[in-house]
Structures are given as structure tokens and as C-alpha cells.
Amino acid sequence: MRLVTAIMSVFLSTSAMAASLPTAPHLYVKGYAEKAVAPDTAIVNVAINERNKNLQFAKSKVDDVMTRAIEIAKRYGVESKQIYAEQLNVYKQTRYNRTTNVEEFDGFKVSRNLTLKLKDVNKYPELLQAFVDSGINQFNNTQFVVEDKAEIMKELKASAIKQAKLGAKELADGFGVQVGSLYSVSFSPMSVPVQPYARGKMMAAETMSVNDAYNVGDTKLKAEVYAVYYID
């Protein structure tokens, strides 16, 4: 057992930081699993901007476009609670007159932002076109995320645990020892100055069918588990 202890010293630490690891011979392993998943939600942020010297006209134009955009979002299945129309922003603009050396009034800039969550990402290209047709003239960054991931994460965690168990057995078999009882387990890494023996895999990716012109790629989800086993 002394020889095994020496061989496995990479997984041991005598520093104060190793308080979460046992002093007896042990294995410190990490199991992980990852999966590429098609986003199920698009967080869309757009805006309408209007410039005019007549403030009332500019405000009316912005309000009309925003009303149409909200109606469009609802037609594409976005719930009212997932639509956030910001308050009106008004900026007075000036222009420098080089002849008179005076800042002159150039009109008002009126704008409103609209943020929404589109649950059917396949409708994203059509929604953008509908916004363009409605008068929306500013398109900010769209975030593609996986919101309904509870079942996927449950599956990934189960796979990560399985990989940690296989990693412990794999390591123990390599050194001709037996895996003992479980000392500790966590989904977060331990505060120790050693790296665990890692074992994991990439699970089958879920396909996506977003229009090729707006191909957003997959989102990678992963789960990790850290376990410490005694050596028998």
C-alpha cells in the first residue's frame, strides 16, 4: 500500500488547502458529459427610431410602429408576458452651422425598444421580415438560448456520475487496487491544488432546423461531478 500511496501522490496534497480530501490513500476523479442542443428560444431586441422637427409627428409614428410590432409578435405566438416595450426616448438634436458658428436645432430623435422571447426559433426569419415590413428600423443582437433544459441537465448529470464511477474503476484497475467507499461527491470542483482524473463523453447532438440564412448553431450544455473514493 505504500507503493500505491506514492504512485497516487498526484491525487493527494499535504497542504492546508487539501482539507476536503482524506489523508488515507484515495482517488479523486471527475466525470463530465456534454451535449450540443438546438436553442429553443430567441430573445429578440429591436427598436424604432424616427427623426423629425415635429415632435408630435415623430412620437405618433413611433407609437404606431410599436403597436404593429407588438401585434406581429403575438401573431407569431409570443405571449404578452414575454413582450417588453420600453418607454419613449426623446432626444433634441442640433447641427453646427459653419457659416454662423452656431448650433442650430435639427429636430427630435424619438425611439422605443422592444424585447421579446420567441419560443419557436424556426419562425425567427419570418418574424424579422415582418418587423421590417412594419417599420422597425433597428435590429440589435438576438440571443439564442436553451430555456427548457431541466430534463437535458438531469440526463447529463446522470451521465457525468456514470463517467466518474467508470473513471474511478479505470484508474484503480490500472494500478491494481480496488475502489473503496465513496468519501465525498459534488457537482462543483474542490478547493484543492490537484487536478482530478477526468473521464467524460459527448452525447448525441439534437438537430435544429432554423432557416439556413439564420443558422445560429447549437448551444453546448454540460454537467460535471467530482468524487473522492478510498482505495482498498
Protein Blocks (a to p, Z undefined) as FASTA:
>chain_A
ZZmmmmmmmmgcfbfklmmpcfbdcdddddddddddddfbdcdddddddddfblklmmmm
mmmmmmmmmmmmmmnopafklpccddddddddddddfklopacdebjcdddddddddfbl
mlmmmmmmmmmmnopabdcddddddfblmlmmmmmmmmmmmmmmmmmmmmmmmnopacdd
dfbdcfbdcddfbdcddddddddddddfbdfklcgbjaddddddddddddZZ
